[in-house]
Amino acid sequence: MQQTAKATATVGFLYPGYSAEDDYPRIQDMLGGTTALPLVHTDIGEDAHRVDALLEMGSAARLAAGVAELKARGAQAVVWACTSASFVYGPEGAAEQVAELSATAGLPASSTSFAFARAVAELGVRRVAVAATYPEDVAELFAVFLKAAGAEVTSTRGSGIITAAEVGTWGRDEVLRLARAGDHPEAEAVLLPDTALHTAAYVAEVEAALGKPVLTANQVTVWEGLRLLGRRAAEPSLGRLFAAAG
């Protein structure tokens, strides 16, 4: 009997500017040939981890501008691949942002902030530590978002970095240093919330170093896109989140 190839799931991502977008083709390769992850760059406006700049970065018009291209590339769901320019709106505003994106695209939609909240629930943990690249005030807004979603935030560490461009220059050593510095003895998982940070190649290594689950922005964003399509993917190199998903 002739076997039918498994259909490819296609999740589209709206990614602000240019920093760590190469994590997405890397994850696509890790997941094999069953998942396509097309990405469209949105206009970042001012590259600044500052509340006013982030509110503009995540505006409906900026997100809507990339939807047609994603749909032309076969997207079956769309995710706003940005943490800070989603949680900065607060829980209700971030939900409105996603609802408007879904209505514009005519597709299921989400954002990286909700991806983190759902990934925490998926792992069955409650107490989390936040190890952020952002300035302290922006990092605290992420903690507020997580608390509203039911998580207990044991500690929040900001790194004071203003631009995504600078974050995008960080590599393995900086990621490990950030995760270790932001860990907390009572935390059951550590969260690294910035899609400008390259992490796809390091998740399993960071988890081994800390001895607990680690959730990173690009990792959870892809996981959330698959969740929107009812898909699961097992890939140990992407950490315990993807082991749980298998």
Buried (B, 14 or more C-beta within 10 A) or exposed (E): EEEEEEEEBBBBBBBBBBBBBBBBEBBBEBBEEBBBBBBBBBBBBEBBBBBEBBBBBBBEEBBBBBBEBBBEEEBBBBBBBBBBBBBBBBBEBBBEBBEBBBEBBEBBBBBBBBBBBBBBEBBEBBBBBBBBBBBEEBBBBBBBBBEBBEBEBBBBBBBEBBBBBBBBEBEEEBBBEBBEEBBBEEBBBBBBBBBBBBBBBBBBBBBEBBEBBBBBBBBBBBBBBBBBBEBEBEBEBBBBBBBBBE
